[in-house]
Amino acid sequence: MPDGERVYAVGDVHGRLDLFDALIDAIERDDAALAPARTTVVLLGDLVDRGADSAGVVARAREWQRQRAVRILAGNHEEMFLRSFDEIETLRAFLRHGGRETVLSYGIDHETFLQAELEEVQQMMREAVPQEDIDFLRSFEDAIEIGEYLFVHAGIRPGTPIIEQRTEELRWIREPFLSHSEPHQHVVVHGHTICDDPQDRGNRIGIDTGAFRSGRLTALALEGTSRRYLQAIEQDGIVSATDKIAA
């Protein structure tokens, strides 16, 4: 990181507002306890789907962005969500991959949803999801470069300059990115692919620890040459935060 810069990158939240709130508190405490710096938070995308409160996560992210420098990447689930308002086939896939929970989080009645045809669900979404949320999701970025790090949702196409990376790959790629062992132009920080623990492979750092099913939401703290991890953890229904994860 450049001198005086500090970055917290947050992995895929996937509708887990409880973990997101706890991790926000942990990041705020951590940042306040350190020497003053130009601090940026980067949310790596996939705020929505699968967890119980995508609408709450979107609202909380917008609120946090009003309070400090928070930059947000568009994940493949934001892409599906936004396309579902106009494309029936995308809506069908969206609902199969966690979109059902997102739709219900916007106050749509569960029984009405279960009995509805796809076209009816699409109309319910148009009526239930505020335009403010749609505009907010559309404002998300595709890639963020800070110092020697590149932040993306899914990864990059190895050997391809950043300016030539396709949006589809930034949001969806797994291979050949994950198995590529040679250095990239930057150290790539990403989510999208679930791992039990943060994965630092030298040329990439993956921090999607599967919050929606594992109960663990991870943040990577970067300053100078140091790398640290913070996590919000849900265990036996109790959510807490820790910074004791080794780099």
Beta strands, then each sheet from edge to edge (+ up, - down):
strand 1: 5-10
strand 2: 38-43
strand 3: 70-72
strand 4: 144-146
strand 5: 149-151
strand 6: 187-190
strand 7: 199-200
strand 8: 204-206
strand 9: 216-223
strand 10: 226-235
strand 11: 238-245
sheet 1: 3+ 2+ 1+ 9- 10+ 11-
sheet 2: 4+ 5- 6- 8- 7+
end
